[in-house]
């Protein structure tokens, strides 16, 4: 790695040389989950490379899976000798060994977008560190990045690269289904794509531009006085003053609370099912 260069700051088609211990960890995690038959899909730098050709240095391995399968994955990895921790029950667990780690992700940190089984079914076959596995399809990859717009990290360039790399081979109805009521975040990303690649605007079909711009025009002309403040869904720190001092409602807290409640119900249901199975035995 060249001295003084932040490896995450520059895009390239050339792969970075990774520490052997890190590669071994990633490979062992993938093999363990495959052996346990835990449904998951690889995301992050590896999915981005699959769809764009961009090689990005990465310190971790991002694995997407449903909340229902997260516990099974952690149990599998603990049995394989990894240290594991639920960092945030809304969306994130970690497994690590010798200072290297993987992220197990079940949705976005704001609780708005969650991983369901369709994300895994639609994942594309891939080879990652010699392991036959799957990476997120481009539509899910874009959805996973659409709210990453913080002061310290912004994934808009990744989305633009995915749209450019797929060259119009993109399921827009699926994307609309994934983003739902947050379609303005998608429009924001597409405007950036158009600015970056003006000669390739046609990769986004004209009917998609028309649909989103019509929605936007209608919303601007007819504002809903009851529409909630949504800044905290993008970045709770940059928009902290709005919630803490200007007394706007905290939609982030509301969404995370609802997500935690759903996770709690699923956990209780799994405990009850496990207890019933033991009693039957």
C-alpha positions as CSV (number, residue, x, y, z in Angstrom):
1,X,0.0,0.0,0.0
2,X,1.6,3.3,-1.0
3,X,2.7,5.5,1.9
4,X,0.3,8.4,2.8
5,X,-2.6,7.1,0.7
6,X,-5.9,6.4,2.3
7,X,-6.9,3.2,0.5
8,X,-10.6,3.8,0.9
9,X,-10.4,7.3,-0.7
10,X,-9.5,6.3,-4.3
11,X,-11.3,4.1,-6.8
12,X,-9.4,1.8,-9.0
13,X,-9.8,-1.5,-10.9
14,X,-6.6,-2.8,-9.3
15,X,-7.0,-5.0,-6.3
16,X,-5.3,-4.1,-3.0
17,X,-3.0,-6.6,-1.4
18,X,-4.7,-7.8,1.8
19,X,-3.1,-9.3,4.9
20,X,-3.1,-13.1,4.8
21,X,-4.7,-13.3,8.2
22,X,-7.6,-11.2,6.9
23,X,-8.1,-13.2,3.8
24,X,-8.0,-16.4,5.9
25,X,-10.6,-15.0,8.3
26,X,-13.0,-14.0,5.4
27,X,-12.6,-17.4,3.8
28,X,-13.2,-19.3,7.0
29,X,-16.4,-17.2,7.8
30,X,-17.8,-17.9,4.3
31,X,-17.0,-21.6,4.5
32,X,-18.5,-21.9,8.0
33,X,-21.8,-20.3,6.9
34,X,-21.9,-22.4,3.7
35,X,-21.4,-25.5,5.9
36,X,-24.2,-24.5,8.2
37,X,-26.4,-23.6,5.2
38,X,-27.2,-20.2,6.6
39,X,-28.8,-18.0,3.8
40,X,-26.8,-14.8,3.3
41,X,-25.4,-12.5,0.5
42,X,-22.1,-10.7,0.4
43,X,-22.3,-6.9,0.1
44,X,-19.9,-4.1,0.5
45,X,-16.7,-3.9,-1.6
46,X,-17.3,-7.4,-3.1
47,X,-20.8,-6.7,-4.4
48,X,-19.6,-3.3,-5.7
49,X,-16.8,-5.0,-7.6
50,X,-19.1,-7.5,-9.1
51,X,-21.4,-4.8,-10.6
52,X,-18.9,-2.1,-11.4
53,X,-15.4,-3.5,-11.7
54,X,-14.2,-1.2,-8.9
55,X,-11.7,-2.7,-6.4
56,X,-11.9,-1.2,-3.0
57,X,-9.7,-1.8,0.0
58,X,-11.9,-3.1,2.8
59,X,-11.1,-3.8,6.4
60,X,-14.2,-5.9,6.9
61,X,-16.6,-8.3,5.1
62,X,-20.2,-7.2,4.9
63,X,-22.7,-10.1,4.9
64,X,-26.5,-9.4,4.5
65,X,-29.0,-11.8,6.0
66,X,-32.4,-11.7,7.6
67,X,-32.9,-11.0,11.3
68,X,-34.4,-14.5,11.6
69,X,-31.2,-16.1,10.4
70,X,-28.8,-13.7,12.2
71,X,-28.9,-15.7,15.4
72,X,-28.2,-19.0,13.5
73,X,-25.3,-17.4,11.8
74,X,-23.8,-16.2,15.1
75,X,-24.2,-19.6,16.6
76,X,-22.5,-21.2,13.6
77,X,-19.6,-18.8,13.8
78,X,-19.1,-19.2,17.5
79,X,-19.0,-22.9,17.0
80,X,-16.3,-22.3,14.3
81,X,-14.2,-20.5,16.9
82,X,-15.1,-16.8,16.2
83,X,-15.9,-14.2,18.8
84,X,-19.3,-12.8,18.2
85,X,-21.4,-9.9,19.4
86,X,-24.7,-8.2,18.7
87,X,-23.6,-4.6,18.4
88,X,-27.0,-3.1,17.5
89,X,-30.1,-5.4,17.5
90,X,-31.7,-3.1,14.9
91,X,-29.2,-4.0,12.2
92,X,-25.7,-5.1,13.1
93,X,-23.7,-8.0,14.6
94,X,-20.0,-8.7,14.4
95,X,-17.7,-11.8,14.3
96,X,-14.0,-11.5,14.7
97,X,-10.7,-13.3,15.1
98,X,-7.1,-12.0,15.5
99,X,-8.2,-8.3,15.0
100,X,-10.1,-8.9,11.8
101,X,-13.9,-9.0,11.6
102,X,-17.0,-9.4,9.6
103,X,-20.3,-7.5,9.8
104,X,-23.6,-9.3,9.8
105,X,-26.2,-6.8,8.6
106,X,-30.0,-7.2,8.8
107,X,-31.0,-3.8,7.5
108,X,-30.2,-0.1,7.7
109,X,-29.2,1.5,11.0
110,X,-32.2,3.9,10.8
111,X,-34.6,0.9,10.8
112,X,-36.2,2.1,7.5
113,X,-35.0,-0.7,5.2
114,X,-34.7,-4.2,6.4
115,X,-33.4,-7.4,4.7
116,X,-35.9,-10.1,3.9
117,X,-35.6,-13.4,2.2
118,X,-36.1,-11.9,-1.3
119,X,-32.7,-10.1,-0.9
120,X,-31.0,-13.5,-0.6
121,X,-33.0,-15.2,-3.3
122,X,-32.2,-12.5,-5.8
123,X,-28.4,-12.4,-5.0
124,X,-26.1,-13.2,-7.8
125,X,-23.6,-16.1,-7.9
126,X,-20.0,-15.1,-7.2
127,X,-16.6,-16.4,-6.1
128,X,-15.3,-14.6,-3.1
129,X,-11.8,-15.7,-1.8
130,X,-12.3,-19.0,-3.6
131,X,-15.6,-19.7,-2.0
132,X,-18.7,-20.2,-4.2
133,X,-21.2,-17.7,-2.7
134,X,-23.6,-14.9,-3.6
135,X,-23.4,-11.1,-3.8
136,X,-26.3,-8.7,-3.5
137,X,-28.1,-7.9,-6.8
138,X,-27.6,-4.3,-7.9
139,X,-31.1,-3.2,-6.8
140,X,-30.6,-4.3,-3.2
141,X,-27.1,-2.9,-3.3
142,X,-28.5,0.5,-4.2
143,X,-31.2,0.3,-1.6
144,X,-28.6,-0.6,1.1
145,X,-26.6,2.6,0.2
146,X,-29.4,5.1,-0.3
147,X,-29.4,6.4,3.3
148,X,-25.6,6.4,3.6
149,X,-25.3,10.2,3.3
150,X,-23.5,11.3,6.5
151,X,-20.9,13.9,7.0
152,X,-18.2,11.3,7.4
153,X,-19.4,8.8,4.7
154,X,-21.4,9.3,1.6
155,X,-22.3,6.4,-0.8
156,X,-23.8,8.4,-3.6
157,X,-20.7,7.7,-5.8
158,X,-21.2,4.0,-5.3
159,X,-24.8,4.3,-6.4
160,X,-23.8,6.3,-9.5
161,X,-21.1,3.6,-10.3
162,X,-23.7,0.8,-9.9
163,X,-26.1,2.6,-12.3
164,X,-23.3,3.2,-14.8
165,X,-21.9,-0.3,-14.4
166,X,-25.2,-2.1,-15.0
167,X,-25.8,0.1,-18.1
168,X,-29.6,0.0,-17.9
169,X,-29.8,-3.6,-16.9
170,X,-31.7,-2.7,-13.7
171,X,-35.1,-3.7,-12.3
172,X,-36.7,-0.4,-11.5
173,X,-39.9,-1.8,-10.2
174,X,-37.9,-3.7,-7.7
175,X,-36.1,-0.6,-6.7
176,X,-39.4,1.3,-6.2
177,X,-40.6,-1.6,-4.0
178,X,-37.4,-1.5,-1.9
179,X,-37.4,2.3,-1.3
180,X,-41.1,2.6,-0.9
181,X,-42.2,6.0,0.6
182,X,-38.6,7.1,0.5
183,X,-38.5,7.5,-3.3
184,X,-37.1,11.1,-2.9
185,X,-33.9,9.5,-1.7
186,X,-33.8,7.5,-4.9
187,X,-34.5,10.7,-7.0
188,X,-31.7,12.5,-5.2
189,X,-29.3,9.6,-6.1
190,X,-30.5,9.7,-9.8
191,X,-29.9,13.4,-10.0
192,X,-26.4,12.9,-8.9
193,X,-26.0,10.1,-11.4
194,X,-27.3,12.4,-14.2
195,X,-24.8,15.1,-13.1
196,X,-21.9,12.8,-13.1
197,X,-22.8,10.9,-16.3
198,X,-24.9,13.3,-18.4
199,X,-24.2,11.4,-21.6
200,X,-25.6,8.2,-20.0
201,X,-28.9,9.5,-18.6
202,X,-30.6,6.9,-20.8
203,X,-29.4,4.2,-18.4
204,X,-32.3,5.4,-16.4
205,X,-35.4,4.9,-18.6
206,X,-37.4,8.0,-19.5
207,X,-40.5,6.7,-17.8
208,X,-38.6,6.4,-14.5
209,X,-37.4,10.0,-14.7
210,X,-41.0,11.1,-15.6
211,X,-42.5,9.1,-12.7
212,X,-40.2,10.5,-10.1
213,X,-40.2,14.1,-11.3
214,X,-44.0,14.0,-11.6
215,X,-44.2,12.8,-8.0
216,X,-41.7,15.4,-6.9
217,X,-43.5,18.3,-8.7
218,X,-46.8,17.2,-7.2
219,X,-45.4,17.0,-3.7
220,X,-43.8,20.5,-4.0
221,X,-47.0,22.0,-5.3
222,X,-49.2,20.3,-2.6
223,X,-47.1,20.1,0.6
224,X,-48.5,18.0,3.4
225,X,-48.6,20.2,6.6
226,X,-48.6,17.0,8.6
227,X,-45.5,15.4,6.9
228,X,-42.9,14.6,9.5
229,X,-39.4,16.0,9.7
230,X,-37.1,13.3,8.3
231,X,-33.6,14.7,8.7
232,X,-32.7,12.3,11.5
233,X,-33.2,9.4,9.1
234,X,-30.2,10.6,7.1
235,X,-27.9,11.7,9.9
236,X,-28.9,12.0,13.6
237,X,-25.8,14.1,14.3
238,X,-26.0,16.6,11.5
239,X,-29.7,17.1,12.3
240,X,-29.4,16.8,16.1
241,X,-30.3,20.5,16.6
242,X,-33.6,20.0,14.8
243,X,-34.6,17.3,17.3
244,X,-32.9,18.5,20.5
245,X,-33.4,22.2,20.3
246,X,-35.9,23.0,17.6
247,X,-38.3,20.3,18.9
248,X,-38.9,18.4,15.6
249,X,-40.1,14.9,16.2
250,X,-37.4,12.2,16.2
251,X,-38.5,9.9,13.4
252,X,-35.2,7.9,13.7
253,X,-36.0,7.0,17.3
254,X,-39.6,6.1,16.4
255,X,-38.4,3.8,13.5
256,X,-35.7,2.2,15.6
257,X,-38.1,1.6,18.5
258,X,-40.6,-0.1,16.1
259,X,-37.8,-2.2,14.6
260,X,-36.5,-3.3,18.0
261,X,-40.1,-4.3,19.0
262,X,-40.3,-6.5,15.9
263,X,-36.9,-8.1,16.7
264,X,-38.0,-8.7,20.2
265,X,-41.2,-10.5,19.1
266,X,-39.2,-12.7,16.7
267,X,-36.7,-13.5,19.4
268,X,-39.4,-14.5,21.8
269,X,-41.1,-16.6,19.2
270,X,-37.9,-18.4,18.5
271,X,-37.4,-19.1,22.2
272,X,-40.9,-20.4,22.5
273,X,-40.4,-22.7,19.5
274,X,-37.1,-24.0,20.8
275,X,-38.6,-24.6,24.2
276,X,-41.6,-26.5,22.7
277,X,-39.2,-28.6,20.7
278,X,-37.2,-29.5,23.8
279,X,-40.3,-30.4,25.7
280,X,-41.5,-32.6,22.9
281,X,-38.1,-34.4,23.0
